[in-house]
Amino acid sequence: MCICAYWCTARPAFDLTTISQVNTYSWHLLPRVVAESYSGKPKISRMFQKFPLRRFFSTRPSTMRAWVSENGTGVEMREVPIPIINKPGQVILKVKAASVNPIDVEMSQGYGREFLGTWKKIESCDFAASRFPLIPGRDCTAIVDAVGGDVHNLAPGDEVMAVVPVIQPGTHAEFVVTESNLCSKKPANLSFEQAAALPYVASTAFSAFSVARVNQRNAKSQRVLIHGGAGGVGSMAIQLLKAWGCEKIVATCGKDSFDLVKKLGAIPVDYSSEEATQQLVEHAPFEVIFDTVDSPLARWSDNVMGVWRNCVHVSIVSPLMREMDNHGVPLGLASTAVKHFERSFQSHLKGRWFSYAFFTPSSDLMAQLSRFAEDGKIVPIVQQVMKFEDLENAYEKVSRLSGRGKTIIKFD
């Protein structure tokens, strides 16, 4: 038996994705690993069980197509190197479908340049590091292509849903790297395109509810008001709360979205109606308000929270990154703090709390999401599926902030 065949069959713990990805300082150890494979001495071989990759040969090419924003002026398709695993807990995914969100469009145009650029410098310990060029896209459905040495819950060939931390290259590319604990099984009852509509919006809603201290253990007793209930994040928030057992959910939306909101399990209120405030008063008090739009009605709705009951108004419309882009990191932080104080001061006088929330990947959420989707408690709302090559048109569509349901790009 040849050496390569021996490694690929008899020693699966020492599989590398491509020889080119072997660290150069490790090459001198390879002959010893081979010798130990035949001599039965396990010392060095055990050391390589933690080696970053688990497949020795791959038919995967060395480059991929990706939509890249070079300097924050939009995206263009490029041929770029396929990302590699840098940590033993990471996986390489071959993307099958990905959602397009307003944040992707904004980031491709430079949004978050200061904040995310500073984050990248700190994370990489390289103060010359730049946020650009970047590949947008924060979630996908995919097939696992390779796994790191510490990954035991996934294997090449698995079909998964995944989210990608905002600091890493995104999913609008043929391959992406993410943490294995941010992947979960793709529900068998959903197509790749359908399942791709779930992870980003679910992660954003979950992050907001975590700030508001709402979870599957206490959701049943909460009364929740959601502003923007027919949007991507708002409709997912309704479904997540219902899956957790929440019994009282009120959602503001346009009159043409009433049927959708009712079907998801919430009580709709027309935000444009002159009677909207009175209707909210009739349904009050609320322990939690989740704001996805930051409208005048959303600001007024602080008045329908309970008094001195630690009720929380959480908004995903934060000025933080915009202020940093305009004024730099120090002044942007200071400006955001002032805006937060102005926004929350009156509510604090009555024992009500206000906070911002951001998209934050969560392994707990991903595990719940797969289970709820397979049980039919969460269903994707997809408006249009477009080809990967048509991503610029998808960006233009999403930037108009119109329509109901997610825009998905699919990969052939």
N, C-alpha and C positions, 0 to 999 in steps of 0.2 A: 504494500500500500504506500502511495506517495505521501510525503509529509503533509502537503496541503490538504489532501483528502482526509488524512488522520485528524488534523485539527478541526476540519469542518464537521466531522461525524463523531469522533470519540471524545473530543474535548470542547463541548459547546460553550464552556465558561470562558474560553480564550478565543472569542470571535471578534474580529475587527472589521469595521465597515469597509475601509479601503486602506491599502498599504500606505498610501500617501498621507493618511491621517495619523500614522504612528509617530509619536514624538521622537525627534531625532536622537535624543539621549537614550532611547530604549533599544535602538537597533542592536547595540553590542550584546544585549541580553538574549536576543532571539535564539542564537545557537544553543545556549544553555537550556532554554525552555524546551527546545526540540530534544536535546540529549536527555533531559529529565523525563520527558514523555515516555522514553523507552527504558530508562534506568529505574523508574519508579520513585525517584527522589522528588518530593513535592514542594520543596521550599520556595523556589522561584516561581513555580507554576501557581502556587497559592497567592503569591504577590500579584500575579497578573489577573487573578479573578476580579480585582478591583480596577482593571484597566478600563478606560472610558468606553470602549465599544465592544459589542458582542458578535459581530459578523465579519468574517475575514475577507470574503470576496463579495462584491456587489455589482450588479449590472447598471446601477445608477450612474449617470454621466457626472462629469465634474462641474458642469455649469447648469444653470436653470434660467428660465424666463421669470422676470419679476417686474412689477410696476414700482418705479423708484422716483422719489422726490429728491432731486439733487441739492436744491438750496431753498426749498419752501416756495416754489413757484409752480406747483402742479406736479403731475406724474407723467412719466414716459416709460415705455417698456424697454428693458435692458436685458442683456445676457450677463449674469453675474455668477460668481462662484456659489456653489451650494453650501449652506451653513454647515458647520461641524459641531459635534458635541464637545463642550468644554468642561462639563461637570459630570460626574458619574450618575447623577440623578436625572439627567436629561434624555430626551428622545428626539429623533429626527422623524418628521411626518411628511408623507407625500399628500399634499392637499388635494381634496376632491371637490370641496365647495367652501365658500367663505361669505360672510355677510358684509355688506357695505353700510357704514353708519356715518352720521354727520361728523363725528369726531375724526374719522379717517380723512374726510374731505378737508376739514380744517387743519389737521396736522400736516397734510401734504402741501398746504399753503403757508406753513410756518407757525401755526398756532402751537404754543407751548415751547417755543424755541429756547427761551431762557431757562425755564424751570427744568425741562427734560434734559437740556444740555448740561446744566449744572449737576443734575442727578447722574448723568452718564460719566462725567468727569470724576465724581466721587466714587461711583461704583467700580470704575476701571482703574482708579488711582492714577489717572493720566489727565492732567489739566490741559493738555493739548487736544483731548478728545472732543469731537463735535457730534451733535445730534444728526447732522446730515453727512452723507445721503441716508435717507430712511426709506423703509418699505412699510407702508401702512397696512392696516388690518389687524384686528385683535382677537378674532375667533375663527374657527373652521371646523369642518369634519374632514377626516383624513384616514389614511392607512399607515400604520406604524412601519417605518422603513428600517430603523435601527434603534437600539436601546443602549443606555449606559450600563456600566458594570454594577451599579447599585439598584437597578430597576428590576423588580421581580413581579410587578403586577401587570406588565405588558410584554408583548413579544412581537417580533416582526410579523406583519400580516393582520394584526388586530385592527378593527374598525373603531374609530374613536371620535368623540367631540373634544375640542380643546380650546383653551384660551391662552393668550400669550401676554406676558407682562409688558406694560407700555414702553419700557426702556429697550426692549429687544426688537430685532427686525420682525415685521409682521407677516400676515397670512396671505397677502395679495401677491403671492409668489408660488411657484410649483412645489417648493419644499420649505419647511420652517422647523426651527428648534424650539422646544419649550420644556418645562419641567414635567416629569412624568405624573406628579400628583395633581397637575392641572388638566389632565386628560381623564375622560371617563368613557365607558362603553357607549358606542352609538346605539340608540334604541333600535331594536330590530324592526319595529313597526313604522319607522320613519326612513325616508330616503336620505341620501347625503345632503341634498339641497334643503329638505325640510329641517333636518336636525341642525344645519348650520345657522338657522334663524334663532337659535336658543341661547348659546353660551354668553355672548356679550351682554345682551339686555338682562339676562338672569343674574349675571355677576354684578351688574350695576345696581339692580334692585336689591339684591342680597346685601351689598355693601351699605346701602342706605338703611335697610332694616337693621343691620348690625349696629349702626350708629344710634338708631332709635331703640335699641335693645328689644327688638321683636324677633322671635325665632319660632321654630316648630313646637317648642314646649309651652309658650305663653300666648301664641297668636290667637287662640280661640277666644280669649277674654278681651281682646283689643278691638276698639272701634277706630277705623282708619279712613282718612280722607285722602284721595289721590287726585292731584291736579294734573291733567293731561292723560286721562285714563285710556284713551284710544290710541295713543302713540306706542312706539315699540317698547320702551321701558315701562310705561304706565300699564299697558295691557299685560305684560309679563308680571308686573308687581301684583296685579289682581289675581292672576293664576297662582302665583307662588303663595300668596296669602290664603287662597281657597284650599290649596293643597295642604297647607299647615292647619286648616280647620277654622280659620277666621270667619266669623258669622256676619259681621257688619262692616261692609266696605261701600263707601260712597265715592264716586268718581266724576269729576267735571270733564266735559267733552262737548263737541259740537252736536247739534240735534241730529245730524245725519249719522252719528255714531252710536245712537242710543241702543239699537238692536245688538251691536257688537258687545257693548259694555254689559248689557243685561245677560247676554249669552255667556259671558265670562264669569258672571256671578256678582256683579256690583250694581249699585243703584245709581243711574246716571242723572247728572244735573247739567243743564245747558249753561255753560259759562257766560254766554252772551245775553242771557235773559235778564230782564230787570228784576226778576224774582229770585235770582240765583242766591243772593245773600240770605233771603228769608228761608229758602229751601234748606240751605246749610244749617241755619239756626234750628230748624225743625228736627234735623237729624243729629244735632249736637247733644252732648259734648264728644269730642274726639280725643283719644289718648295719643294718636299719631297722625301727623299730616306729612305726606310725601309729595314734594313739589318737583315736577319735571319741566316746568315752563316759566316760573317766576313772573307771573302776571299780577296786575293790581288785585284781582280777586284772591290770588294765592297769598299775597301779603296781608290782605284784610282778614283772611281766614284764621289768623292767629287768635281772633276774638272768639272762635268756636272751640278752642281747646279748653280742657278743664283747668281750673285755677288751683294752684298749689298742689298739683298732683303729679309733678314731674312729667308732664306731657311734653312731647317733642315734635318740633317742626323741622324736617330735614329736607334740604334742597340739593339737587345735583347740578344746579346752575350756579356755579361759583365764579367769582371774578378773579380768582388767584392767578391763573396762568395768563390771562389777558393783561392784568396789571403788571405782572413781571415782564411780559413782552414789551409793554409800553414804557416801563420805568426801571427795568433791571431788577435783580433778585432782592436786594435789601429794601429799596423803596417800594417794590411791588408787595412784599410781605407786609410792610407797614401800612400801605394803602388798603390792602385787603383786611387787615385787622381793624382799621377805622371803619370800613364799610360794614364789617360784621358787627361791630359795636353799635353802629347806628341802626342796623337792621334788627338787632336782638334786644336792645336795652329795655324798651317798653314791655316786652313780653317777660323779661327776667323779673321785672317788678311784681309780676303776678305769679311767679313760680313756674313759668313756661320757658322752654328751652328751644333755641334755634341753633342748627349746625349745618355745615356743608358735608357732602359725601362725594366720593369719587369712585370710578371704576377700579375695583380691586379684585384680582383673581383669587378664588377660594377653592381649595380642594374639597371642603365640606359641601359647598354648593354644587360642585360638579357631580359628586356622588348622588346627591338628592335629585339633581336634574335628570339624570339618566333613569332613575327609578320612577319619578313622577311622570316622565314622558312615556315610558313603557306601560304605565298603569292608566294612561289617558287623562291624568289630572292636569297635565300641561300640554298644550297643543301649539305647534308653530303657526304663525300668521304670516304667510309669504304672499307678497303682492306680485313680484316679478322675478324671474330667473333669467340671467343674462350670461353670455359667454365671457370667459376670462379675457379674451381679446377686446371685448367691448367695455372694459372697466371704466374708461374715460366717460362713456355715456352713462354708466351707472353712477359715477360721481356727480355728473350734471343733474341727473334725476334726483338723487338724494339731497343735493344742495338746495333744491327748491322747497324742501321740507313739506311736501304735499304727499297725499296718498296714505293709505292705511296698510300696514303690513311691511315686511322686510324685503329689501332688494338683495338678491343672492347672485354671486358669480359662481359658475360651475367650470370645472376643469375637465377636458376630454381625457 
